[in-house]
Amino acid sequence: MHFTGRTWRPNYESASCILQITSGCTYQKCLFCNLYQNEPFRLSPISEFEEDLREMKKYQPNARRVFLTGANPFALSYERLKPYILTIRDYLIKCQNISMFASIRDIKNKELWQLKKLRAMGVNGLSIGTESGDDKTLLLANKGYTSQDILEQCNKLDEAGIEYYFVYMTGLAGKDRGRRNAENSAKIFNQLNPYFISVDSLTLFPGTKLFEMERQGEFTSAGEKERIQELQILIENLQIRTHLFADSKSNFFPVSAYLPKERDFVVSQLQFMIDSTEENQMEQYRNSLTSLE
């Protein structure tokens, strides 16, 4: 199998067959991220892609779900993505879902009819790192889109029937801004249909611009308890039926909940953690993280 650079997949894709289609990121401007630093975006040659598919078919002939690697392979235009998707169907005839990372920016370059065609080919399950639905936070993080863009592009996915998942990041707005971030994000998410919402907590590492901004006094990180309160506010304000899980390594206290059914229970769990744990204990955990892998 051909894997170059950093290969990253979400926890919920652990049972999927992993196949490289791209490596690197087309954007590399998010201020909190350096995952693909100095790694140019690369599209795997179709011959290399087919070679990997032949090997995958040998060991997983009945594979039903494939996850395509790269920070945002959905950035590929419809015409460039189409032959790769069809090739998967040629080799893995039982494959039902082809998932991948995507950005709101990447959906813009596709017409609704193209999204419907991709859905018919099996593309279903886009992991979208929205991080927030609050315009001030999106601007601070330099995400390259607005809350209105999130609405417009995800409405296209809804109409095309493509399932998608959001990633939200507590602490990204900075100190004393978590409530605003959570409330405004919930207002946007409530108008859409994310199949689930995955929650991470901002962890700054050397080499990121936001890390340098904090060192220079241009950004102040939110406290650990404020982050948990932000998550509570997000959960309390979400009015959609979705599965929310905040169980990645970046979260001090892992929780998950089916909303709205388990809303009160998980909010009370989080409150217990706030009441029973010292801030410095949470800070020690954050400071001990050397990576999120």
C-alpha positions, 0 to 999 in steps of 0.5 A: 500500500502507498502511504506518504506523509501523515495518515490521519483518520477519525476514531469513528473510521477505525473499522473502515478500509483506509486508502490513500487518494491524497496527502497533505492539505490544500489550505494550511492556513488554520492558525491552530493546526500544523498537522500537514506543515511542509507537506505539499498537497499531492494526488495519488496517480491513478495507477498507484491508486489501482495498485492499492485497490488490487491489494485491498481487494485481495485481503478485504474483497467484501469491504463495505466502507472505505475512508480516503486519506488526506486532510481534504481530498474533497477539495478535488474537483468533481471531474478529478474525483470521479474516476477515483470513486468509480475505480473503487466501485470497480474493485470493491463491488460491495462497497456502500460508503466512501468517506473522507475529510472535507472543508466547507471551502471544498464543497463550494467548487461543486454544483448540486448535480455533481454532489448528487452524482457523487452520492449515487457513486457511493460518496457518503460520510464527509468529516467537516472540521467546522470547528465553530459556527461563530463568525468571530471565532472562524475569523480568529482561527482563519478558517476561510469561511463564514457561518453563512457559508456553513449553512449554504454548503451543508444545505447542498449536502442535505439536498444531495443526500450526503451524510456529514459530520461536524467537528467542534472545538472548545476553547478556540474562541479564547478566554471568556468567549466560550459562551458566545462561541457555543450559542452562536454555533448551536444556532447554525448547527440547529439549521442543519443535519449533521449525523453526529458532532465530534468535539475536541478541545483546543490544544496548542502545540509549538509551530502553530501560529496560535501558539505564537500569538499566545506567547506574544500576548495576542491570544489568551487560552480559555481555562479548562473549566470554561471549556467544559462549561462551553461544551455544556452550553453547546449541548443545552442549545442544540435542538437537533437529533444528533449523536455528540461525542467529546471522547478524543484525547484532547478532552479532559473528561470524555463524554458522549450523548444521543441528543436530545434524549441524554442532554440532561444526563451528560450536562450533569456529568460535566457539572460534576466534573467542574465541581469535583476537579481542581483547575490546576489538575485539568491544566496539568493534563493539557500541558502533558499532551505532546500530540493528539495521536 
